[in-house]
């Protein structure tokens, strides 16, 4: 880190912005529930007029179960927890209020199952970009991480 003691206000502001941005995009937020690890995160984005879907795996190495209660992203007008279900020969999606992450277990959000539903994707949601997502947990804790945006095939 360069010495900013004699730097002007603009240089200091740029340095602070870069540090905040790096901390936000580097992975878990400081308030993340103990024992939780996020991996394999990404968004499937097709076109701005359609919802985007978010996928990831949460591993819980602690002896206590955790409960995922919501999500937020500046790249989405609204970001909800959803689940695809097969019923009477058809597939449909339903919103779920929360999802358990078992103690010493994992939870997978994947195509055809649980997923994040991003309605009204903003201009931030573009293939090849990274978008910030905050996962919210019971008890008021959260985990913020970058999600790469990919096309319909996951590339």
N, C-alpha and C positions, 0 to 999 in steps of 0.2 A: 504494500500500500504506500503510495507516495505521501510525502509530508505536505499537508494542506495548510499548515500554520500560516504561511505567508500568501496563500492563494486568495484570489479575489472572490467575491460573493457568487459570481456565476460559476466559477470552477468548483467551488464547494457544493453548490446546488446540484451540479452535474454529477459529482462524485457520490453525493448522498442518493440521488435518483438511481444511479447504477448499482449501488450497494443494496438498496431496497428491492430493485428489480431482480437482482441475482438471488437474494434471499427468498423472494416470493417464488421464483421459478426453480429453485434448487431442490425442492422436495417437500417434505412434511413441515408443517408449521410448528412453532414451539409449543403450541397447546395441544398437539395430537395426543389422543389417548395412549396410555402406556401399553407397549406390546404390539401396537398395530403397525403393519408395514404395507404400503401400497406398491403394486407392481403391475406391469402390462397395461397401463392406462392408455386409452386412445379414444378419439371420436370418429364415427363414420358420418361423413358429410357428403350429401349428393348434390343439392342445390339450395339456394337461399329460401325458396318458397316451401321447402319441406323440412320437417323436424330432423335434427341430427340425433344420433344415438351414441352414448358414452359407455365404454366397457373398461373393466379393471378387475384386479384381484386384491382382496384385503386379507392379510394373514394376521391372526391374533395369537401371539406367543404367550400371552398372559393366562393366568388361571381364572380370570374373570371374563364372562361374555361381554361383548360390546353391542350397542344398538345404533345402526346407521339410521338417522331420522330425516335427512334431507341433504340437499346440495344446492350450490349457487355458482354462477359464472357470469362475468361481464359479457361473455360471448353468446349468452342466451337470454331471450326475453323472460323465460321461465325455465327452470331445470327441475324435473321431478323424478322420483323413484318409480319405475315401472316394472312390470313383469309380463312377458308373453305367456299366454295360456292357450291350450288346445281344448276346445269345448264343442261337442257335437259336430266334429269334423271340420271345424274352422279355427283359425288362429286369431286371437284378439289380444289387445294390450289393456292392462288395467293398472291404475295408479295404486301404489302401496304406501301406507303411512310410515312404515319403518321395516328394517330387515335386520335380523340378528346375525352377529359375527360370533360364532361359538368360541369358547375358551379352547386354546390349543388347537384351533381349527382355522378354516378359511371360508371366505365368501367370494363367489365369482360372479361378476356381471359380464354376460357374454351373449352373442346373438342367439335368439330363441329362448332366452330366459330373462333374468333380471337385467335391467339396463337403465341408464340415465336417459330421459327424454328431454331434449333441448328444443323447446318451441321458440319460434321466431328467432332463428340464429341471426346474430348481428354481423356487421362487417368484419369483426375479429375472427369469425369462424370461416377459415379458408384453408383448402388443402395445402399441406406443406408448412403450415404455421403451427404454433403452440398456443394453447389457451389455458388460462388459469382456472382451476376448479377447486372449490372448497367443499369438502364433505363434512357434514354436521352430525354430531353424535349426541346421544342422550347424556345429560349432565352438563351440556353447554360446551363441550370440547369440539375441536375441529381439526381438519387436516387439509392443507392447501398444497396442490401440486400442479405441474404443467401436464397437459394432455396433448399429444400430437394429433393433428387433424389429418385424416386419411380419406381416400375415396371409398366407394361402395364395396370394393373387394378387400379393403384393409391395407392398401398399398399407398 
